[in-house]
Amino acid sequence: MNGDRQTKEAVDAANIDGGANRAAGASSLSCLQHSTKCANAQGLVFLTALWPNGLPDDAQLGIVRKAGTGMATTWYGDVASAAAYADGQTNVWVCVGTRRPALGAGKRGGAADVTALPGLWADLDVGDEGHKPGAKLPNPPTLADALALLDAMPLPPTMAVNTGHGLHAYWLFREPWLLDSDQEHERAAALLEGWEALLRVQATAHGWNLDKTANLDRMLRVPGTVNLKADCPAVPVTIMEGPHEDRRYNPGDLEDLTPLPMDPTPTTERSTTPSAATGNQPGDLFAAATPWHEIIEPHGWTYLYTRLNDGTEVWRRPGKTEGQSATIGHHGRDRFYVFSSAAEPFAVGEHTKFGAYALLNHGGDFHAAAAALRALGFDDAPTPPDDGDAPPPEPPPWKASGATEDLAPATRVQTAQPQTPAPTIWTATALLATEFPAPVWVCPDLLPTGLGVLGGRPKLGKSWLGLQLSLAVATGGRFLEREIAQGKALYIALEDSPRRMQGRIRDLCPNADTPPEGLDVAFTWPPLNGDGLAHLEAALRDHQLVIVDTLARSMTARVDWDAIGEVTAIMAVLQSMAQAANACVLLIDHHRKPNAQSPDQVDDLLGSTGKSAVADTLWGLYRKRGEHGATLQTTGRDLEETTLALNFDGDTHCWQATDAVPSGVQGEILDALDDIGPLSVTELAAHLDKPSSNISRELGELLAKGKVRKQEGRKAPYELV
């Protein structure tokens, strides 16, 4: 978790000696209350962050105060009044979710009474002081340890609150989540529990406790108030980070990352699916004979990729153009696990093949589904004994027919590998009639989304170029004379230390006092041919650009970079992840010693050609040692092959484009004009044996670049500038 973490002055002032007498403690508490009340009106900042557009209609916000041995709840219809009541008081909580006005004075209600949520939360106790004994595991020892758990979450919190004895983290929504039905209540409760389960996995891995606080009617402490527990010094509750407005999420963003529930509740499907005990019911026979893709693809589900580390297939629901919605084969289970709540008719959770078939084709009517399967040849006749001479059983009619499903515009072709999604074939008519979106560019004309590789010899400036691009994305600045759209970038610096990276960012940023909020840096990463894939998958949800420096350091040592099959498989998964997220993964890699006569960014990469074959974009940086000048050769599926002349500015530590050296057709045109002299469009087309329309278009671009000029006259020749 990055951001403006800091220990507030009030926290330091609140370290009251626990051994002081009660009179002194009361005096200190009075001073602390006054200091907290006057400090920053943090209660208003906090509650406004939860409800930036005010409370939803017909909703009230509960402020809870400790009153004697009980709790007193006061309800408010607006944020400002609630904040004013809480400001500077002792032991004050807010009901995170709003309630119905009909509850009545003093009543808090339960989970069923919650009408809206501003986001998700996590409550992390720290240390032993102020906490009840009895937990099986110790709490995180320090605040830094608790923050480290948040760092491991797939999305950073919008806001973090230091309660004095722990930490509250909030992942706030872009809009309040209105819980206006039982289904929405169940969905919200499942998401809250799943998100807490993610955090508990991290805590348990460290041997630490995490209390269960994932109940919809949870109340949490309000910043700007005082936390006073028995036999403990009084401490202020303060906002320690945020609120970050660029870290607001939709519920679906979090649902896509939520794991299998810790204690999954059996769904209707599980309780009503016919028993698989006999193994020869229609649903059992169907499941044994039918691969998953034949069940879900005809209904619009899209296969994305298979994770190398565990073989899990990742799928996207119909109607969604980015991100993931479900998996198949997670933890080795032949189940379709849906983690998107918008994947009707599927509920969040596990689904069997027969259950999925029934939901998709028979509205969840399992009796009708079983009858339909019997009609297709999946009957419950016993299997005859194998006498060694018996002919193979006849395939069911729907298999024997050889018919393919119409997937308009693509057609499914049956495959002999049941666990591998079969290819899709487009008709030329459907292909030409489809409107495809234009490529999305991280750097216009040089780097689109997808998988890219920046290659070069060691110590020539590749890392400087990559970091320069990352900062341009983070700030919305310029890169090689091109305007870059602002976004978020992650630089995985596996060959640099934090100290060196700090120095480089300061060198590249003229205003080092205001570091770019959109740049994140990681110095360690699990192997990308192992557990690191899941972390990269999560990072791509929040970053338009991820740079891996270097490719070799991001993998385990056992990779054979000369084995084209192994290299192609690794690169293909990275490419699929980048394309699925509509983001760019740029791998920094090394060149072998290039051919001095003809450097080639495709052939010069170390190892197998599988790297360059899979990558969508290839950059090659070439520079003679001791010289500031260099060339950047670029090529790719969505960009024209280009050579840029660069110069490294030692004062700004930036690569600068000094001039572009056109290649391809434009390079041929310039060569012809240089060798022959002025030529018309017709003459150039005849000389180069290319259509006049192509030559005219390329000349127009060269005119705009100032490389050629046209003599006077409609059909006048062109000449070099």
C-alpha positions, 0 to 999 in steps of 0.5 A, spaced: 500 500 500 503 506 497 501 513 499 502 518 505 502 514 511 505 518 516 504 518 524 500 524 526 502 529 531 496 527 535 498 520 536 505 522 539 502 526 544 497 521 546 502 516 548 500 517 555 504 513 561 499 507 562 502 508 570 499 515 571 494 515 576 487 516 574 487 524 576 493 525 571 489 520 566 483 524 566 487 531 565 490 528 559 484 525 556 481 532 557 487 535 553 487 529 548 479 530 547 480 538 546 486 537 541 483 531 537 476 536 536 480 542 534 485 538 530 483 537 523 475 535 523 477 528 521 470 525 523 467 530 517 473 528 512 472 520 514 464 520 513 464 525 507 469 520 504 464 514 506 458 518 503 461 523 498 454 525 495 450 524 502 446 519 504 442 515 500 434 517 500 430 514 506 437 512 509 440 514 516 447 514 519 448 511 526 453 514 531 454 509 537 457 512 543 459 508 550 454 510 555 456 507 562 456 499 561 451 500 554 451 503 548 447 509 545 445 510 538 443 516 535 441 517 528 442 522 523 439 524 516 446 527 514 453 526 514 455 533 517 450 533 523 453 526 525 460 528 524 459 534 529 456 529 534 462 525 534 468 530 533 472 529 539 468 525 543 471 518 547 469 511 544 465 513 538 463 508 532 459 509 526 454 504 523 458 503 516 452 501 513 446 505 513 439 503 516 432 504 515 429 510 519 423 506 522 428 503 526 427 508 532 431 511 537 437 507 540 436 501 536 441 499 531 438 493 528 441 487 524 444 485 518 437 485 515 436 492 516 442 495 512 440 499 506 446 501 503 454 500 504 459 505 502 465 499 501 468 494 504 472 494 510 477 490 514 479 491 522 486 489 524 488 488 531 495 490 533 499 488 539 496 485 545 494 492 549 487 493 549 485 486 546 482 480 549 486 474 550 484 467 548 486 468 540 489 462 537 494 466 534 497 473 536 495 479 533 500 482 528 506 485 532 506 492 529 502 497 525 508 496 520 506 488 520 499 490 519 500 495 513 504 489 510 498 485 510 494 490 506 500 491 501 499 483 499 491 485 498 490 485 490 487 492 490 490 498 495 485 501 500 481 507 499 483 509 506 486 507 512 485 509 519 489 508 525 485 506 531 491 507 536 490 499 537 489 497 530 488 499 523 481 499 519 482 499 512 476 501 507 475 499 500 470 504 498 465 504 492 464 509 486 457 509 488 453 506 494 451 499 494 444 499 495 441 493 498 434 493 496 433 486 495 435 479 499 439 477 493 443 484 494 444 482 501 446 475 500 451 478 495 454 483 499 455 479 505 458 473 501 463 479 498 465 482 505 466 475 507 470 473 501 474 479 502 476 478 509 478 471 507 483 474 502 486 478 508 486 472 513 490 468 508 495 473 508 495 473 516 495 466 517 501 465 512 505 470 517 502 466 523 497 472 525 490 472 528 485 476 524 478 477 527 472 476 524 468 482 522 465 481 516 458 482 518 454 487 514 451 491 521 459 492 523 460 499 527 467 501 526 471 507 530 470 514 527 477 518 526 477 525 530 475 521 536 478 518 542 479 510 543 479 509 551 480 502 553 480 499 560 487 499 563 490 503 557 492 510 555 487 514 551 489 514 544 486 518 538 483 515 532 486 518 526 486 518 518 493 515 516 492 514 509 487 517 504 482 518 502 484 516 495 479 518 490 483 514 484 482 508 489 474 507 488 471 501 486 465 497 483 463 491 487 464 487 481 472 489 481 472 486 488 468 480 486 472 478 481 478 477 486 474 474 491 476 467 492 472 461 494 468 462 500 472 459 506 465 455 508 461 455 502 454 455 503 450 449 499 447 452 493 440 450 491 443 447 485 448 442 489 442 440 494 437 438 488 442 435 483 441 428 482 446 424 486 452 422 483 453 416 487 451 411 482 456 414 476 451 412 471 445 417 471 444 421 465 448 427 469 454 423 470 455 420 463 454 427 460 459 430 465 464 424 463 463 425 456 463 432 455 468 438 456 466 444 459 467 449 453 462 445 449 457 447 455 458 454 456 461 457 450 455 456 446 452 461 451 457 466 450 462 465 455 469 466 452 476 462 454 482 467 456 488 463 458 490 457 462 495 459 468 501 455 467 502 454 475 496 450 476 493 449 470 486 453 472 482 455 466 480 463 466 473 465 463 469 471 461 462 472 462 457 474 456 457 481 455 463 483 459 469 486 454 475 486 460 477 482 466 475 475 468 469 472 471 470 464 472 475 459 473 475 451 471 479 446 474 482 451 480 485 446 486 484 440 481 477 440 481 473 439 475 468 445 477 466 451 474 467 456 479 463 463 478 466 469 482 462 474 478 455 476 481 453 478 474 453 472 470 446 470 470 444 464 471 449 462 475 450 464 482 457 466 485 460 459 487 461 452 484 457 449 479 458 442 476 457 440 469 450 437 469 448 443 474 451 448 468 447 444 463 441 445 467 441 452 468 443 454 461 438 450 457 433 448 462 432 454 467 435 450 472 430 444 472 434 438 473 428 433 471 427 436 465 435 436 463 436 429 465 430 427 460 433 431 455 440 428 456 436 421 456 433 423 449 440 425 447 443 418 448 445 419 456 441 413 459 443 409 465 444 403 462 449 399 465 456 398 462 457 391 459 463 387 461 469 388 457 471 381 454 476 384 450 473 383 444 467 387 444 466 393 439 467 400 442 460 403 445 456 407 440 457 415 441 450 418 443 446 421 438 448 428 439 456 426 438 455 421 432 451 426 428 458 431 427 453 437 427 457 443 430 453 449 434 452 455 431 456 460 435 455 466 430 459 469 428 464 464 429 463 456 428 465 451 434 469 445 431 469 439 435 476 437 438 479 430 440 482 434 446 476 434 451 479 439 456 482 444 451 478 449 448 476 447 441 478 453 436 473 457 433 473 458 425 470 465 422 467 465 416 470 471 411 463 474 411 462 474 418 469 477 419 469 482 414 462 484 417 465 485 424 467 492 427 473 491 431 475 497 436 482 501 434 488 499 438 489 502 445 496 505 445 500 506 451 505 510 447 502 513 440 504 509 434 510 505 438 506 501 444 499 498 444 496 494 449 498 487 449 505 484 450 511 488 449 519 486 449 524 492 450 531 488 448 538 491 448 545 490 450 547 490 458 548 497 461 546 501 455 540 505 458 534 500 457 532 501 464 532 508 464 528 508 458 523 503 461 522 508 467 522 514 463 516 511 460 513 509 466 513 516 469 510 519 463 504 514 464 503 516 471 503 523 470 500 524 463 507 527 460 511 526 454 515 520 451 519 521 445 515 527 443 509 523 444 503 525 448 501 520 453 495 519 456 495 519 464 494 512 467 497 508 472 504 504 471 507 499 475 515 498 475 517 491 477 525 493 478 528 486 480 535 488 478 535 495 482 535 497 490 530 502 493 536 507 494 538 506 486 530 507 484 529 513 489 535 516 486 533 515 478 526 517 480 529 524 483 533 525 477 527 524 472 522 528 476 524 535 476 519 536 482 521 531 486 517 534 492 511 532 489 512 524 487 507 521 481 501 518 485 500 514 479 507 510 479 508 504 483 514 500 484 516 493 486 523 490 488 521 483 489 516 478 485 514 471 485 516 467 479 512 469 473 512 462 471 509 460 478 505 464 483 507 471 481 502 470 475 496 471 480 499 477 483 501 480 476 493 478 474 491 482 480 496 488 478 493 489 471 487 490 474 489 497 476 495 499 472 495 500 464 502 499 464 507 494 467 514 493 466 518 487 468 525 489 469 528 484 467 525 478 464 530 473 466 530 475 473 522 474 473 522 467 472 525 461 476 532 459 474 530 452 471 527 455 465 530 453 458 530 459 454 533 456 448 527 451 448 522 454 443 516 450 446 517 452 453 519 459 452 512 460 447 508 457 453 511 462 458 510 468 453 503 466 451 500 466 458 503 473 459 500 476 452 493 473 454 493 476 461 495 483 458 490 482 452 485 480 457 486 486 461 487 491 455 493 493 458 501 493 456 506 488 459 513 490 457 518 485 458 526 488 459 530 483 456 537 482 453 540 482 446 546 477 444 551 481 440 548 484 434 550 483 427 554 490 426 552 490 419 544 489 420 542 489 427 535 486 428 530 487 434 527 480 432 533 476 431 537 479 437 533 477 443 537 472 447 534 465 447 529 462 443 525 466 437 519 464 441 520 471 445 519 475 439 514 470 435 509 471 441 510 478 443 505 484 440 511 489 440 518 489 439 523 494 441 530 494 440 535 499 443 542 500 440 548 504 442 555 504 441 558 504 448 561 511 450 556 515 445 550 519 447 546 517 441 542 511 440 537 508 435 530 505 437 528 500 432 520 498 433 516 493 430 509 489 431 503 487 429 499 494 430 505 498 428 509 500 422 516 498 423 520 504 425 527 507 427 528 513 432 534 516 433 535 518 440 540 522 444 541 521 452 541 527 456 546 527 461 543 533 465 535 530 465 537 523 464 532 522 459 532 519 452 530 524 447 528 523 440 532 527 435 529 525 429 526 519 426 529 515 420 523 512 416 523 505 414 518 500 410 515 503 404 517 510 407 524 508 407 524 506 400 521 512 398 526 516 401 532 512 398 529 512 391 528 520 391 536 520 394 538 516 388 534 518 382 532 525 384 525 528 384 519 523 382 512 524 381 507 519 385 506 515 378 514 514 377 515 512 384 509 507 384 512 504 377 519 504 380 517 501 387 512 496 384 507 498 389 500 501 388 499 509 387 494 509 392 499 507 397 505 511 395 500 517 395 498 516 402 506 515 404 508 521 401 502 525 405 505 522 411 512 524 409 510 531 407 507 532 414 514 529 417 518 535 413 522 529 410 519 531 403 516 537 399 512 537 393 514 542 387 509 546 384 503 543 380 498 538 381 502 532 378 509 535 380 514 531 383 516 530 390 523 531 392 527 530 399 528 536 403 
